Amino acid sequence: MAVTTSSSLPLARVLDGARSGALRRRTVAVPGAVAERPEEYATAALAALVHRYTGETDLLIGRRRQPDAVEPLAIRVERATTVGELLRAVSTASAVAAQTAGRPAHAAVDTAASASRALAALTLSVSGDGFELAMDSGEFDDAAADQYASHLERVVAALAGDPSVPVRDIVLLTEDESRRILVEWNDTAGPVPPPYFHELVAESARRAPDAVAVILPGARLTYRELDGRANQLAHRLTARGVRPGDRVGVCFPRGAESLIAQLACFKLACAAILLDSDFPADRIRYMTEDASAAVVLTLAEHEPKIGGLAPVIALDTDDWRNEPDTEVSEPVGADDLIHICYTSGSTGAPKAVMVRFGAARNLIHSMAELCGMTSESQGTWLAAPGYGMIEVECFPVLARGGTVHIPDVSVVSSEYRLQEWFLREGITTTLLMKPMAERLWRLEWPEDTPLENIRVCGERIQSWPPAGLPFRLINLYGSAEATVVASCDITELGERLGEQGRVRRLPPIGRPTTNVTIYVLDEDLRPLPPGLVGELCIAGASLSAGYLNRPEATAEKWITNPVDPAQHPVMYRTGDLARYWPDGSIEIVGRTDNQVKVRGNRVHLGEIEVVLTKLPGVRQAAVLARQDDSGDVRLTAYIEPGLDPAPSVRDIRRGLAQRLPSFMVPAAYVIGGLPTSTNGKIDRAALPEPPRSRPEMDTPYQVPTGEFEESLHELWTEILELDGVGVHDNFFELGGDSLRAATLTELVRKRYAVDIEIVDLFDEPTVAKMAGLVSRSAAAAARS
């Protein structure tokens, strides 16, 4: 039998110990018909309310008829249960077996006297005048008590009405509550200037041509140069037959070439297909073909990855800069496509999201306003280039005439190098994935830091930042399908809540941004009260146009808006589970499917499983995301082999690396039979923790010898959370990633006082080679 403790009820605070004894009391009005069977109505009302609030079906409702005896009743409420059936079930219910003794009841009915203490989370006293709800004051605040009493009153009225009404159809929200949730909390309408992003860049080039737009290691671009080169490339694309509405592949690392290429696309009213030059060739070819790229813009070294599927212009070898830099500006509409962004898909192939110019314009404006960006702003480009985060990070800065800084690759993965770079370059605003943001906010910062705000995205923030930071932390929520749709200044909110308030709540995603409407809806797509968990759904200017070439998937997610179709005809179902706080802020609590965030990237575990099952020797597979000791998400693959011989871990890793981006390649592997549930499906709850032992490697195991190898072996074991590391084992084949590599190199620098870079680990990813490097560096330092 499922039993819910009080802390799982919506709006309940987690208690450190027993209930305080102090009560919040609320009178519950009841219809006259209830007077004939008050005890049954009170019990049924509590069961119905708890079912609606929690989704629980098997409930325990305590009933006290004598001062010293409380008997628990087992009551079942399902989705199809009507109020009449519930009342009949209550009238025939008897006390459950003794084995339930000591289990907490969801709620309790007190018929012996007015409640002097809380018998359960909710205690409803029955008297001749009606009902009185009593709730522990330490467990529920006044707003929660008001809400429970109001909704209980509506449930009692429904029970006394039509017996054929299903319990799930009882309307809980009052008119005032509905107006507050649907209208007041979504009052986000605001003006957005008409120019699109590329037009704003062109305006800056005319207004302040010598202002610096982009700064890279050893180079910088003014707005005149940025806009002029984009015009030249647009002319070359036109000469190669590209026309408005075409889709153009953009395959670069972070850099000026990518910005120039995208601006050229926008000037021609073309959609830029965002490709990452670090993606495996198979993935780039799939995206290029799936999006029907008219041409692909890249660098010469990446041309082989295109595979002849589309014409290629390599910006470092083509003579496109011989074209004129006269202005190119094809007409653009809000529903024209600006970006094609690929996301992880459950079918084993990535899905392409069609981002509209209008959605990007709204996003760019709202981000610039949120962060107070001006022409003096110093922003960054740190996010991976193959995703739409460039619209959130770079474009708002450039839209306001500010400067975007792009660091050397060695800076991006180290919080210490990143902090040093921020301070040296005078960065005022940046965007970081959650794991790196958490590392940064734990560092010591000078009070006079130029950094004004860090926007945090990618994953749910599960801990509050420390007090006293000299910059704001802004939690962002969104996806390629709907851009950024909510934000919360968690620095300001954390200070306002105080230590006690922070303990009781996780950081929320906040409230909807400009011209965005957010709903938390139940299974029947009806609005839910604060505290209740439902699916987060979005409407408004932020929505993309759906999935490219996938009408069925688009129809499943982009649906007719059942809440406000007149103002926003289309609504997007995110698949995220969320709840409102009483102040209107929204908290994400999970997923309706098995999507997770890994290193800030949204990953559908099903896609990895599909790719795994296509590898030789793999019969079936499951992938789980687990948090490691440092709080980062790591993927574990569980593989049931087919015919002998079983595939080796090294072969599986190689096969995945050829087909998936690095963040989607699991760090740990378990090979063997997979447990199944009674219905024959893989029992994911029964899958074991990944082993800490060394996986199969190409290199034979060798123990560390000598001072440096032994000391470094200790660090590797700690960072990788792995036993049995050999001195010739490859760091990344052991499950290491860039964040762990950055942590390792920083620890090595501190321990040995040597100047070692993260790129040195990429070049020499073994204990033995690192030991030699450290030994030589230490010896050189001693000589000097």
Beta strands, then each sheet from edge to edge (+ up, - down):
strand 1: 23-28
strand 2: 58-66
strand 3: 69-76
strand 4: 107-110
strand 5: 122-127
strand 6: 130-136
strand 7: 212-216
strand 8: 219-222
strand 9: 247-252
strand 10: 271-276
strand 11: 295-298
strand 12: 312-314
strand 13: 337-343
strand 14: 351-356
strand 15: 378-380
strand 16: 403-405
strand 17: 429-433
strand 18: 453-457
strand 19: 472-479
strand 20: 483-489
strand 21: 511-512
strand 22: 516-521
strand 23: 534-540
strand 24: 558-560
strand 25: 570-580
strand 26: 586-591
strand 27: 595-598
strand 28: 601-604
strand 29: 618-627
strand 30: 633-641
strand 31: 668-671
sheet 1: 1+ 6- 5+ 4+ 2+ 3-
sheet 2: 8+ 7- 16- 15-
sheet 3: 12+ 11+ 9+ 10+ 13+ 14-
sheet 4: 17+ 18+ 19+ 20- 21+
sheet 5: 22+ 23- 25+ 24-
sheet 6: 22+ 23- 25+ 26-
sheet 7: 27+ 28-
sheet 8: 29+ 30- 31-
end
